[in-house]
C-alpha cells in the first residue's frame, strides 16, 4: 500500500478508534510507528483536519435532530404524561443544548477567519494618513 494511502487509512482508524494502540492494531502496524506519524506536522495537521470535519458532521446531525427534539418537548408539554416522558424531555433538552454548539463552532470559525485577516493586514496611522501594510 502506498504511504499516502496508508496514512489516510491511519487517520481514519485514529478517528474511529480514538486510541493510537487500537488504531495501530486495526491497521496491522506498530503503535510506535503510528505515534511517530502523529509527530509529523503534515500528518498531524491532516489528522486534526479530519477530526474537525468529523466533529462538524456530528454537530450537523445534532442540528438535524433539534427539530425532532423540539417536537418531543412540545408533545410532552401538551399531554404531560406518557411512558418515559421525563427521559424523553431530558434527551430532547440535551439534544437542543448540544445542537447549539454548531452555532458556536460556526461563530468561532468566523472569528478565526477575521483574526487571520487582521494578522495579514496591518493598518498604520501616521500623520493623519492611513497606510496599509500587508505581510
N, CA, C and O of each residue as an XYZ file, in Angstrom:
540
protein
N       0.851     -1.178      0.000
C       0.000      0.000      0.000
C       0.894      1.238      0.000
O       1.870      1.300      0.748
N       0.567      2.218     -0.832
C       1.350      3.442     -0.870
C       1.265      4.138      0.476
O       0.264      4.043      1.185
N       2.348      4.844      0.811
C       2.415      5.508      2.115
C       1.265      6.504      2.304
O       0.683      6.576      3.387
N       0.937      7.266      1.268
C      -0.153      8.249      1.384
C      -1.474      7.559      1.698
O      -2.241      8.026      2.540
N      -1.734      6.446      1.019
C      -2.973      5.700      1.286
C      -2.946      5.099      2.685
O      -3.954      5.080      3.392
N      -1.767      4.609      3.069
C      -1.633      4.009      4.400
C      -1.865      5.070      5.481
O      -2.517      4.801      6.490
N      -1.335      6.263      5.268
C      -1.534      7.317      6.253
C      -2.980      7.810      6.265
O      -3.497      8.190      7.316
N      -3.628      7.805      5.114
C      -5.047      8.175      5.073
C      -5.872      7.149      5.860
O      -6.784      7.505      6.606
N      -5.532      5.876      5.678
C      -6.207      4.819      6.440
C      -5.908      4.962      7.932
O      -6.765      4.691      8.773
N      -4.683      5.391      8.252
C      -4.300      5.582      9.655
C      -5.118      6.701     10.290
O      -5.551      6.588     11.437
N      -5.326      7.766      9.550
C      -6.134      8.875     10.068
C      -7.561      8.403     10.314
O      -8.151      8.719     11.347
N      -8.114      7.655      9.376
C      -9.479      7.126      9.550
C      -9.553      6.215     10.772
O     -10.521      6.265     11.530
N      -8.526      5.380     10.963
C      -8.511      4.471     12.115
C      -8.391      5.252     13.423
O      -9.035      4.906     14.413
N      -7.579      6.294     13.430
C      -7.440      7.113     14.640
C      -8.755      7.802     15.000
O      -9.129      7.876     16.171
N      -9.450      8.302     13.982
C     -10.739      8.956     14.239
C     -11.744      7.934     14.763
O     -12.498      8.217     15.693
N     -11.750      6.754     14.166
C     -12.706      5.723     14.570
C     -12.413      5.177     15.969
O     -13.317      5.077     16.798
N     -11.153      4.825     16.231
C     -10.811      4.146     17.489
C     -10.439      5.103     18.617
O     -10.524      4.740     19.790
N     -10.030      6.318     18.275
C      -9.663      7.340     19.252
C      -8.585      6.864     20.218
O      -8.549      7.277     21.377
N      -7.713      5.996     19.732
C      -6.649      5.439     20.552
C      -5.548      4.941     19.611
O      -5.820      4.182     18.681
N      -4.315      5.366     19.854
C      -3.208      5.008     18.964
C      -3.002      3.497     18.922
O      -2.830      2.926     17.845
N      -3.019      2.845     20.084
C      -2.770      1.404     20.132
C      -3.851      0.631     19.377
O      -3.540     -0.271     18.600
N      -5.118      0.982     19.602
C      -6.211      0.289     18.918
C      -6.201      0.571     17.416
O      -6.446     -0.324     16.608
N      -5.918      1.818     17.051
C      -5.872      2.173     15.629
C      -4.734      1.426     14.935
O      -4.908      0.919     13.827
N      -3.577      1.358     15.580
C      -2.434      0.648     15.005
C      -2.751     -0.837     14.836
O      -2.415     -1.435     13.813
N      -3.392     -1.425     15.832
C      -3.766     -2.843     15.748
C      -4.720     -3.081     14.587
O      -4.600     -4.076     13.873
N      -5.663     -2.172     14.400
C      -6.625     -2.306     13.302
C      -5.928     -2.207     11.944
O      -6.373     -2.805     10.964
N      -4.846     -1.456     11.898
C      -4.102     -1.263     10.653
C      -3.038     -2.328     10.431
O      -2.525     -2.489      9.323
N      -2.713     -3.052     11.494
C      -1.655     -4.049     11.399
C      -0.264     -3.441     11.408
O       0.667     -3.994     10.822
N      -0.123     -2.291     12.079
C       1.189     -1.657     12.210
C       1.500     -1.469     13.688
O       0.628     -1.636     14.541
N       2.739     -1.123     13.984
C       3.129     -0.912     15.379
C       2.605      0.433     15.874
O       2.554      1.404     15.119
N       2.222      0.480     17.128
C       1.732      1.726     17.726
C       2.814      2.800     17.682
O       2.511      3.981     17.514
N       4.072      2.396     17.832
C       5.183      3.349     17.795
C       5.272      4.021     16.413
O       5.579      5.209     16.312
N       5.003      3.257     15.371
C       5.015      3.815     14.011
C       3.925      4.871     13.871
O       4.166      5.963     13.356
N       2.745      4.540     14.327
C       1.614      5.472     14.237
C       1.868      6.711     15.089
O       1.563      7.827     14.670
N       2.419      6.519     16.270
C       2.746      7.655     17.139
C       3.776      8.560     16.459
O       3.701      9.785     16.565
N       4.732      7.954     15.766
C       5.719      8.741     15.031
C       5.081      9.563     13.925
O       5.452     10.717     13.707
N       4.119      8.969     13.225
C       3.418      9.713     12.181
C       2.693     10.916     12.772
O       2.642     11.980     12.155
N       2.136     10.749     13.958
C       1.414     11.859     14.596
C       2.344     13.029     14.911
O       1.894     14.171     15.009
N       3.619     12.754     15.068
C       4.591     13.820     15.336
C       4.979     14.572     14.057
O       5.545     15.664     14.122
N       4.674     13.986     12.900
C       4.943     14.643     11.626
C       3.940     15.780     11.451
O       2.733     15.546     11.514
N       4.424     17.023     11.229
C       3.493     18.165     11.140
C       2.407     18.006     10.073
O       1.256     18.372     10.314
N       2.749     17.468      8.905
C       1.751     17.325      7.840
C       0.708     16.274      8.200
O      -0.489     16.483      8.003
N       1.169     15.145      8.728
C       0.237     14.090      9.131
C      -0.637     14.584     10.281
O      -1.850     14.374     10.282
N      -0.014     15.241     11.258
C      -0.764     15.776     12.400
C      -1.825     16.772     11.966
O      -2.944     16.763     12.478
N      -1.467     17.635     11.013
C      -2.433     18.624     10.518
C      -3.583     17.937      9.789
O      -4.743     18.321      9.946
N      -3.258     16.922      8.994
C      -4.309     16.181      8.281
C      -5.227     15.468      9.268
O      -6.441     15.425      9.068
N      -4.657     14.912     10.324
C      -5.447     14.234     11.358
C      -6.363     15.229     12.064
O      -7.545     14.952     12.265
N      -5.820     16.388     12.439
C      -6.642     17.402     13.126
C      -7.755     17.905     12.218
O      -8.866     18.170     12.676
N      -7.454     18.037     10.927
C      -8.488     18.472      9.981
C      -9.608     17.429      9.889
O     -10.788     17.781      9.873
N      -9.236     16.151      9.827
C     -10.248     15.085      9.762
C     -11.077     15.067     11.043
O     -12.292     14.877     10.993
N     -10.422     15.264     12.198
C     -11.172     15.331     13.459
C     -12.170     16.477     13.430
O     -13.314     16.333     13.862
N     -11.728     17.605     12.920
C     -12.599     18.775     12.837
C     -13.797     18.499     11.928
O     -14.928     18.862     12.254
N     -13.543     17.855     10.788
C     -14.642     17.506      9.877
C     -15.610     16.520     10.529
O     -16.826     16.625     10.366
N     -15.055     15.571     11.262
C     -15.884     14.583     11.952
C     -16.755     15.260     13.009
O     -17.936     14.943     13.154
N     -16.156     16.194     13.742
C     -16.894     16.937     14.761
C     -17.988     17.774     14.122
O     -19.112     17.820     14.623
N     -17.663     18.441     13.007
C     -18.658     19.247     12.303
C     -19.827     18.385     11.823
O     -20.982     18.808     11.879
N     -19.520     17.173     11.352
C     -20.582     16.264     10.899
C     -21.480     15.856     12.062
O     -22.699     15.769     11.911
N     -20.877     15.609     13.213
C     -21.666     15.245     14.400
C     -22.560     16.406     14.822
O     -23.719     16.200     15.182
N     -22.022     17.630     14.778
C     -22.834     18.799     15.116
C     -23.986     18.973     14.129
O     -25.094     19.341     14.520
N     -23.726     18.711     12.862
C     -24.791     18.820     11.855
C     -25.902     17.817     12.138
O     -27.082     18.141     12.001
N     -25.530     16.594     12.535
C     -26.544     15.590     12.873
C     -27.364     16.048     14.076
O     -28.582     15.873     14.109
N     -26.689     16.637     15.065
C     -27.414     17.153     16.230
C     -28.381     18.262     15.830
O     -29.507     18.326     16.325
N     -27.935     19.129     14.935
C     -28.811     20.211     14.498
C     -30.032     19.672     13.759
O     -31.126     20.224     13.876
N     -29.846     18.595     13.002
C     -30.989     17.969     12.332
C     -31.945     17.354     13.355
O     -33.162     17.375     13.164
N     -31.396     16.813     14.428
C     -32.238     16.215     15.472
C     -32.941     17.259     16.338
O     -33.917     16.946     17.020
N     -32.449     18.492     16.312
C     -33.023     19.536     17.161
C     -34.503     19.752     16.864
O     -35.289     19.964     17.787
N     -34.894     19.703     15.597
C     -36.296     19.880     15.228
C     -37.159     18.790     15.868
O     -38.223     19.063     16.423
N     -36.675     17.559     15.775
C     -37.399     16.437     16.393
C     -37.437     16.594     17.916
O     -38.435     16.258     18.555
N     -36.356     17.101     18.488
C     -36.306     17.300     19.939
C     -37.335     18.332     20.380
O     -38.003     18.150     21.398
N     -37.463     19.401     19.625
C     -38.455     20.431     19.963
C     -39.865     19.868     19.833
O     -40.728     20.175     20.655
N     -40.109     19.054     18.821
C     -41.410     18.400     18.659
C     -41.708     17.514     19.865
O     -42.835     17.489     20.360
N     -40.703     16.793     20.332
C     -40.871     15.933     21.515
C     -41.208     16.766     22.737
O     -42.110     16.420     23.500
N     -40.488     17.862     22.926
C     -40.762     18.742     24.071
C     -42.187     19.287     24.012
O     -42.877     19.343     25.030
N     -42.624     19.686     22.822
C     -43.986     20.211     22.667
C     -45.021     19.140     22.973
O     -46.027     19.423     23.624
N     -44.789     17.915     22.513
C     -45.736     16.825     22.757
C     -45.849     16.524     24.243
O     -46.953     16.321     24.749
N     -44.734     16.491     24.941
C     -44.767     16.218     26.385
C     -45.426     17.377     27.124
O     -46.139     17.170     28.106
N     -45.184     18.594     26.650
C     -45.834     19.746     27.279
C     -47.351     19.656     27.150
O     -48.076     20.001     28.084
N     -47.835     19.194     25.996
C     -49.272     19.132     25.763
C     -49.953     18.075     26.614
O     -50.975     18.346     27.245
N     -49.387     16.861     26.635
C     -50.076     15.807     27.381
C     -49.459     15.572     28.760
O     -50.126     15.043     29.650
N     -48.202     15.954     28.949
C     -47.570     15.895     30.263
C     -47.405     14.507     30.846
O     -46.912     14.368     31.965
N     -47.793     13.508     30.139
C     -47.672     12.165     30.695
C     -47.146     11.235     29.622
O     -46.586     11.668     28.615
N     -47.332     10.002     29.851
C     -46.870      9.009     28.891
C     -45.627      8.330     29.417
O     -44.865      8.878     30.214
N     -45.459      7.123     28.942
C     -44.333      6.328     29.394
C     -43.012      6.984     28.978
O     -42.805      7.299     27.806
N     -42.144      7.180     29.935
C     -40.819      7.727     29.662
C     -40.804      9.205     29.330
O     -39.853      9.680     28.708
N     -41.830      9.948     29.726
C     -41.910     11.364     29.386
C     -40.703     12.141     29.913
O     -40.147     12.982     29.207
N     -40.304     11.863     31.139
C     -39.178     12.591     31.721
C     -37.877     12.270     30.987
O     -37.054     13.157     30.763
N     -37.694     11.019     30.619
C     -36.486     10.631     29.882
C     -36.473     11.289     28.504
O     -35.426     11.733     28.032
N     -37.652     11.350     27.856
C     -37.733     11.995     26.545
C     -37.431     13.485     26.650
O     -36.748     14.055     25.799
N     -37.952     14.110     27.712
C     -37.687     15.541     27.920
C     -36.198     15.775     28.154
O     -35.618     16.705     27.593
N     -35.581     14.938     28.974
C     -34.150     15.092     29.251
C     -33.327     14.923     27.978
O     -32.417     15.709     27.715
N     -33.644     13.904     27.193
C     -32.904     13.663     25.951
C     -33.127     14.796     24.954
O     -32.182     15.252     24.311
N     -34.350     15.244     24.826
C     -34.655     16.323     23.889
C     -33.966     17.623     24.306
O     -33.421     18.341     23.467
N     -33.994     17.917     25.595
C     -33.359     19.133     26.095
C     -31.861     19.106     25.838
O     -31.279     20.093     25.388
N     -31.256     17.988     26.121
C     -29.801     17.858     25.911
C     -29.465     17.949     24.418
O     -28.442     18.527     24.053
N     -30.301     17.393     23.568
C     -30.071     17.472     22.126
C     -30.083     18.918     21.652
O     -29.225     19.331     20.871
N     -31.053     19.682     22.126
C     -31.136     21.091     21.736
C     -29.912     21.855     22.246
O     -29.352     22.687     21.532
N     -29.502     21.569     23.478
C     -28.320     22.237     24.036
C     -27.073     21.924     23.216
O     -26.279     22.817     22.919
N     -26.905     20.663     22.856
C     -25.729     20.263     22.084
C     -25.782     20.798     20.657
O     -24.749     21.145     20.084
N     -26.973     20.865     20.088
C     -27.115     21.392     18.731
C     -26.674     22.852     18.673
O     -26.185     23.325     17.647
N     -26.852     23.546     19.773
C     -26.435     24.944     19.837
C     -24.919     25.075     19.666
O     -24.431     26.127     19.252
N     -24.177     24.013     19.981
C     -22.731     24.033     19.776
C     -22.378     24.294     18.318
O     -21.347     24.898     18.021
N     -23.229     23.843     17.414
C     -22.986     24.079     15.996
C     -22.920     25.563     15.681
O     -22.081     25.998     14.891
N     -23.789     26.331     16.288
C     -23.771     27.781     16.097
C     -22.494     28.368     16.682
O     -21.880     29.256     16.090
N     -22.099     27.868     17.845
C     -20.878     28.355     18.479
C     -19.657     28.019     17.628
O     -18.753     28.843     17.492
N     -19.620     26.817     17.054
C     -18.494     26.402     16.225
C     -18.411     27.264     14.968
O     -17.321     27.650     14.546
N     -19.565     27.565     14.370
C     -19.579     28.414     13.179
C     -19.091     29.818     13.521
O     -18.344     30.422     12.751
N     -19.505     30.331     14.655
C     -19.069     31.656     15.096
C     -17.568     31.668     15.347
O     -16.884     32.621     14.974
N     -17.052     30.622     15.975
C     -15.620     30.518     16.234
C     -14.832     30.521     14.920
O     -13.804     31.191     14.818
N     -15.304     29.780     13.920
C     -14.613     29.774     12.621
C     -14.595     31.170     12.003
O     -13.592     31.577     11.417
N     -15.699     31.902     12.130
C     -15.750     33.257     11.583
C     -14.779     34.176     12.306
O     -14.092     34.976     11.670
N     -14.715     34.072     13.625
C     -13.787     34.896     14.409
C     -12.345     34.563     14.025
O     -11.520     35.464     13.869
N     -12.041     33.273     13.872
C     -10.686     32.876     13.482
C     -10.330     33.419     12.104
O      -9.194     33.838     11.879
N     -11.288     33.415     11.181
C     -11.036     33.963      9.841
C     -10.760     35.462      9.924
O      -9.883     35.972      9.227
N     -11.496     36.157     10.761
C     -11.277     37.596     10.946
C      -9.905     37.841     11.556
O      -9.186     38.746     11.133
N      -9.542     37.039     12.546
C      -8.224     37.195     13.183
C      -7.104     36.970     12.179
O      -6.107     37.692     12.184
N      -7.267     35.951     11.301
C      -6.248     35.707     10.274
C      -6.152     36.893      9.316
O      -5.057     37.298      8.925
N      -7.303     37.444      8.943
C      -7.307     38.588      8.032
C      -6.631     39.796      8.675
O      -5.900     40.531      8.012
N      -6.875     39.994      9.956
C      -6.248     41.112     10.669
C      -4.748     40.895     10.761
O      -3.971     41.834     10.583
N      -4.335     39.664     11.037
C      -2.903     39.372     11.129
C      -2.215     39.607      9.786
O      -1.054     40.014      9.750
N      -2.920     39.353      8.686
C      -2.342     39.539      7.358
C      -2.353     40.996      6.909
O      -1.618     41.373      5.996
N      -3.161     41.792      7.530
C      -3.310     43.185      7.106
C      -3.196     44.085      8.331
O      -4.062     44.079      9.206
N      -2.128     44.849      8.380
C      -1.927     45.802      9.477
C      -2.130     47.202      8.921
O      -1.640     47.526      7.839
N      -2.848     48.023      9.656
C      -3.078     49.397      9.241
C      -2.293     50.313     10.172
O      -2.364     50.189     11.395
N      -1.559     51.215      9.583
C      -0.743     52.147     10.357
C      -1.301     53.549     10.168
O      -1.522     53.994      9.042
N      -1.521     54.227     11.261
C      -1.957     55.617     11.213
C      -0.744     56.494     11.512
O      -0.130     56.383     12.573
N      -0.411     57.357     10.571
C       0.698     58.266     10.821
C       0.431     59.585     10.127
O       0.141     59.629      8.931
N       0.531     60.659     10.893
C       0.340     61.998     10.326
C      -1.013     62.170      9.663
O      -1.123     62.884      8.666
N      -2.059     61.520     10.202
C      -3.386     61.666      9.645
C      -3.629     60.820      8.407
O      -4.735     60.810      7.868
N      -2.603     60.109      7.953
C      -2.749     59.258      6.773
C      -2.859     57.804      7.207
O      -2.221     57.380      8.171
N      -3.658     57.066      6.502
C      -3.820     55.639      6.778
C      -3.003     54.890      5.743
O      -3.207     55.033      4.537
N      -2.079     54.093      6.240
C      -1.256     53.294      5.350
C      -1.484     51.840      5.679
O      -1.425     51.429      6.838
N      -1.741     51.077      4.654
C      -1.986     49.644      4.849
C      -0.721     48.861      4.575
O      -0.076     49.042      3.541
N      -0.370     47.995      5.500
C       0.815     47.171      5.336
C       0.348     45.723      5.274
O      -0.348     45.241      6.169
N       0.735     45.047      4.220
C       0.391     43.621      4.103
C       1.652     42.811      4.282
O       2.736     43.210      3.855
N       1.496     41.674      4.916
C       2.638     40.767      5.092
C       2.957     40.065      3.817
O       3.888     39.262      3.771
